[in-house]
Amino acid sequence: MITLNKKIKKEGSDHSNGISNETSKRISVRDKLLVKEVQEMNENLPTTCAVTFEDPNVLCEFTLTVAPDEGYWQGGRFQFSVFVTEDYNMAPPKVKCLTKLWHPNINEDGDICLSLLRQTSIDEHGWAPTRRLKDVVWGLNSLFTDLLNFEDPLNIEAAEQYKKDKVEFQAKVQEYISLSGKR
């Protein structure tokens, strides 16, 4: 983190002819936010989550692993790529599920249906500049427990199977979990 703080200070003072480039200014604002938010996120991680940075000096890209300890997905380990765009915190991070799973709110391409990740949302729970990375982590973690939504699914087939036959739904979830563990 010290390295990134030095980098931010250096970028802030690297202006040619006293004129700052708007793009580097925006990136600098994002990076300043991320220094605080990554620390806050790490201090408030749910026990079922872990965050990994491929490069500790690049805070805008990381992998979140969720390992639910209850519910249908208990025993699975699900990875999400998180990319914080340059227009953060006015726009939500881009999140993709990297693990194939059977879930009503995550399709097989890794797209995620979570209000928090939408710029605008009809349920008023969409992204707002007051949201933080820790909110994203807690939201993704909650998709495996209390935010699970079978009424407005992204994966309609999974939701319909759940409504028709919960035992068969559970078997399919476990099949995906066992396949993901072998990869």
Order of alpha helices (4+ residues) and beta strands (2+ residues): alpha-alpha-beta-beta-beta-beta-alpha-alpha-alpha
